[in-house]
Amino acid sequence: MHSVVDWLAFAVREDGRLVRSLGLPPGSGIIENIGEPFTFELPYWAGDRPADIIPWPGEEEESYAPPFPPPELGEDALRALCGFVQEGRPEPDDVDADAVELYGFHVRDPHGPGPAEQEAEVRRAVEDTDPPRSSPLSPDGSLVERDALQPVTSSS
């Protein structure tokens, strides 16, 4: 789910078999709809959760392709399939996702440099790198190269 652009996609497999997959980008409508909708999807497909869209200036309201807001369906999918929500209001029975501890792994090349050598290499690279430069525009529109350590004044 990507709520900034109203995009949603999810898939569910059971015993290695795809049972449901749905992909809804905002501009082109349904790009994937495989399997029977789950119970939590039914109000959306029945029209009970329509998109309340305010079109951009000069854009028609009909240009919004999904018949409902994908992020809202995404939140309901998260709750039904995973037991928590990301952006919606948590319900009393929801899992506190922030309290779930996950393990991470760091994979290293067994024949490559060790952590101390890698850290030393990064330190050397930083020391060998020139300081950052910036090139603001002058009043006539040309670029003026300026050292990053040089203070910015209103005349530059």
C-alpha positions as a LaTeX table, in Angstrom:
\begin{tabular}{lrrr}
\hline
Residue & $x$ (\AA) & $y$ (\AA) & $z$ (\AA) \\
\hline
Met1 & 0.00 & 0.00 & 0.00 \\
His2 & 1.27 & 3.47 & $-0.84$ \\
Ser3 & $-1.18$ & 6.03 & 0.49 \\
Val4 & 0.59 & 9.05 & $-1.01$ \\
Val5 & $-0.34$ & 7.92 & $-4.53$ \\
Asp6 & $-3.42$ & 5.82 & $-3.60$ \\
Trp7 & $-1.86$ & 2.53 & $-4.70$ \\
Leu8 & $-2.58$ & $-0.95$ & $-3.36$ \\
Ala9 & $-1.43$ & $-4.45$ & $-4.16$ \\
Phe10 & $-1.59$ & $-7.64$ & $-2.15$ \\
Ala11 & $-1.45$ & $-11.35$ & $-2.76$ \\
Val12 & $-2.23$ & $-14.37$ & $-0.62$ \\
Arg13 & $-0.89$ & $-17.86$ & $-1.12$ \\
Glu14 & $-2.04$ & $-21.00$ & 0.64 \\
Asp15 & 0.14 & $-24.11$ & 0.49 \\
Gly16 & 2.20 & $-22.43$ & $-2.26$ \\
Arg17 & $-0.87$ & $-21.77$ & $-4.43$ \\
Leu18 & $-2.00$ & $-18.23$ & $-5.28$ \\
Val19 & $-5.55$ & $-17.80$ & $-4.01$ \\
Arg20 & $-5.97$ & $-14.02$ & $-4.26$ \\
Ser21 & $-4.05$ & $-11.16$ & $-5.87$ \\
Leu22 & $-5.22$ & $-7.60$ & $-6.36$ \\
Gly23 & $-3.38$ & $-4.62$ & $-7.86$ \\
Leu24 & $-4.94$ & $-1.15$ & $-7.91$ \\
Pro25 & $-2.95$ & 1.86 & $-9.07$ \\
Pro26 & $-4.87$ & 5.16 & $-9.06$ \\
Gly27 & $-4.63$ & 6.12 & $-12.73$ \\
Ser28 & $-5.27$ & 2.91 & $-14.63$ \\
Gly29 & $-7.81$ & 0.98 & $-12.59$ \\
Ile30 & $-7.45$ & $-2.68$ & $-11.76$ \\
Ile31 & $-4.24$ & $-4.17$ & $-13.13$ \\
Glu32 & $-4.62$ & $-7.55$ & $-11.39$ \\
Asn33 & $-7.66$ & $-9.25$ & $-9.90$ \\
Ile34 & $-7.09$ & $-12.96$ & $-9.40$ \\
Gly35 & $-9.24$ & $-15.19$ & $-7.19$ \\
Glu36 & $-12.36$ & $-14.56$ & $-5.19$ \\
Pro37 & $-12.50$ & $-11.36$ & $-3.11$ \\
Phe38 & $-12.12$ & $-11.83$ & 0.64 \\
Thr39 & $-14.93$ & $-10.88$ & 3.03 \\
Phe40 & $-13.19$ & $-7.63$ & 4.03 \\
Glu41 & $-13.21$ & $-6.55$ & 0.35 \\
Leu42 & $-16.94$ & $-7.03$ & $-0.23$ \\
Pro43 & $-18.16$ & $-3.58$ & 0.98 \\
Tyr44 & $-15.70$ & $-1.93$ & $-1.42$ \\
Trp45 & $-16.80$ & $-3.94$ & $-4.45$ \\
Ala46 & $-20.48$ & $-3.44$ & $-3.52$ \\
Gly47 & $-20.03$ & 0.35 & $-3.69$ \\
Asp48 & $-20.45$ & 0.88 & 0.06 \\
Arg49 & $-17.02$ & 2.58 & 0.37 \\
Pro50 & $-16.85$ & 4.99 & $-2.61$ \\
Ala51 & $-13.86$ & 7.24 & $-3.22$ \\
Asp52 & $-14.44$ & 10.82 & $-2.08$ \\
Ile53 & $-12.23$ & 12.50 & $-4.65$ \\
Ile54 & $-11.56$ & 16.19 & $-5.09$ \\
Pro55 & $-10.03$ & 16.48 & $-8.58$ \\
Trp56 & $-6.97$ & 18.60 & $-9.30$ \\
Pro57 & $-7.77$ & 21.87 & $-11.08$ \\
Gly58 & $-8.47$ & 21.15 & $-14.74$ \\
Glu59 & $-8.89$ & 17.41 & $-14.10$ \\
Glu60 & $-12.15$ & 15.52 & $-14.34$ \\
Glu61 & $-13.34$ & 13.54 & $-11.32$ \\
Glu62 & $-13.81$ & 10.50 & $-13.59$ \\
Ser63 & $-10.01$ & 10.35 & $-14.13$ \\
Tyr64 & $-9.71$ & 8.60 & $-10.75$ \\
Ala65 & $-9.95$ & 4.98 & $-11.87$ \\
Pro66 & $-10.53$ & 2.85 & $-8.75$ \\
Pro67 & $-14.15$ & 2.70 & $-7.60$ \\
Phe68 & $-13.00$ & 3.07 & $-3.98$ \\
Pro69 & $-9.92$ & 4.42 & $-2.12$ \\
Pro70 & $-7.18$ & 1.76 & $-2.38$ \\
Pro71 & $-5.43$ & 2.83 & 0.87 \\
Glu72 & $-8.62$ & 2.22 & 2.86 \\
Leu73 & $-8.90$ & $-1.27$ & 1.40 \\
Gly74 & $-5.18$ & $-1.67$ & 2.13 \\
Glu75 & $-5.74$ & $-0.89$ & 5.82 \\
Asp76 & $-8.60$ & $-3.40$ & 5.96 \\
Ala77 & $-6.40$ & $-5.98$ & 4.21 \\
Leu78 & $-3.60$ & $-5.40$ & 6.73 \\
Arg79 & $-6.01$ & $-5.82$ & 9.63 \\
Ala80 & $-7.69$ & $-8.94$ & 8.21 \\
Leu81 & $-4.52$ & $-10.66$ & 7.00 \\
Cys82 & $-1.90$ & $-9.45$ & 9.50 \\
Gly83 & $-3.84$ & $-8.24$ & 12.55 \\
Phe84 & $-2.68$ & $-4.60$ & 12.53 \\
Val85 & $-3.01$ & $-1.31$ & 10.66 \\
Gln86 & $-0.39$ & 1.22 & 9.61 \\
Glu87 & $-2.32$ & 4.46 & 9.11 \\
Gly88 & $-5.85$ & 3.77 & 10.32 \\
Arg89 & $-7.21$ & 3.85 & 13.84 \\
Pro90 & $-6.17$ & 0.77 & 15.79 \\
Glu91 & $-8.96$ & $-1.31$ & 17.27 \\
Pro92 & $-8.69$ & $-2.95$ & 20.71 \\
Asp93 & $-7.99$ & $-6.39$ & 19.21 \\
Asp94 & $-5.29$ & $-5.15$ & 16.80 \\
Val95 & $-1.71$ & $-6.28$ & 17.28 \\
Asp96 & 0.62 & $-3.50$ & 18.47 \\
Ala97 & 2.97 & $-3.68$ & 15.46 \\
Asp98 & 5.54 & $-1.47$ & 17.22 \\
Ala99 & 5.85 & $-4.07$ & 19.98 \\
Val100 & 6.70 & $-6.91$ & 17.59 \\
Glu101 & 10.42 & $-7.62$ & 17.66 \\
Leu102 & 11.98 & $-8.73$ & 14.39 \\
Tyr103 & 15.36 & $-10.30$ & 13.91 \\
Gly104 & 17.74 & $-8.97$ & 11.31 \\
Phe105 & 20.65 & $-10.63$ & 9.63 \\
His106 & 23.79 & $-9.24$ & 8.09 \\
Val107 & 25.29 & $-11.37$ & 5.33 \\
Arg108 & 29.00 & $-11.00$ & 4.71 \\
Asp109 & 31.36 & $-12.44$ & 2.16 \\
Pro110 & 33.39 & $-15.01$ & 4.17 \\
His111 & 36.42 & $-14.25$ & 1.99 \\
Gly112 & 35.98 & $-10.47$ & 2.05 \\
Pro113 & 37.33 & $-7.91$ & 4.53 \\
Gly114 & 36.17 & $-8.09$ & 8.14 \\
Pro115 & 34.11 & $-5.38$ & 9.89 \\
Ala116 & 37.18 & $-3.51$ & 11.18 \\
Glu117 & 38.75 & $-3.46$ & 7.71 \\
Gln118 & 35.49 & $-2.27$ & 6.14 \\
Glu119 & 35.16 & 0.52 & 8.70 \\
Ala120 & 38.77 & 1.61 & 8.08 \\
Glu121 & 38.13 & 1.62 & 4.32 \\
Val122 & 35.08 & 3.85 & 4.76 \\
Arg123 & 37.07 & 6.19 & 7.03 \\
Arg124 & 39.85 & 6.45 & 4.40 \\
Ala125 & 37.32 & 7.15 & 1.65 \\
Val126 & 35.73 & 9.95 & 3.70 \\
Glu127 & 39.14 & 11.48 & 4.41 \\
Asp128 & 40.09 & 11.32 & 0.71 \\
Thr129 & 36.84 & 12.94 & $-0.44$ \\
Asp130 & 36.85 & 16.63 & $-1.32$ \\
Pro131 & 34.53 & 18.83 & 0.72 \\
Pro132 & 31.06 & 19.37 & $-0.78$ \\
Arg133 & 30.57 & 22.21 & $-3.24$ \\
Ser134 & 27.49 & 24.13 & $-4.21$ \\
Ser135 & 26.78 & 26.35 & $-7.17$ \\
Pro136 & 24.01 & 28.86 & $-6.55$ \\
Leu137 & 22.63 & 31.04 & $-9.32$ \\
Ser138 & 23.94 & 34.56 & $-9.66$ \\
Pro139 & 21.55 & 37.44 & $-10.44$ \\
Asp140 & 22.31 & 37.03 & $-14.17$ \\
Gly141 & 21.38 & 33.31 & $-14.05$ \\
Ser142 & 24.91 & 31.87 & $-14.29$ \\
Leu143 & 26.22 & 29.34 & $-11.78$ \\
Val144 & 28.63 & 30.62 & $-9.15$ \\
Glu145 & 30.79 & 27.89 & $-7.63$ \\
Arg146 & 31.06 & 28.32 & $-3.89$ \\
Asp147 & 32.99 & 26.35 & $-1.29$ \\
Ala148 & 30.59 & 24.64 & 1.13 \\
Leu149 & 32.49 & 26.16 & 4.04 \\
Gln150 & 32.09 & 29.68 & 2.63 \\
Pro151 & 29.24 & 31.50 & 4.39 \\
Val152 & 26.14 & 32.27 & 2.36 \\
Thr153 & 25.47 & 35.97 & 2.06 \\
Ser154 & 22.60 & 37.82 & 0.48 \\
Ser155 & 24.87 & 39.06 & $-2.32$ \\
Ser156 & 25.84 & 35.53 & $-3.49$ \\
\hline
\end{tabular}
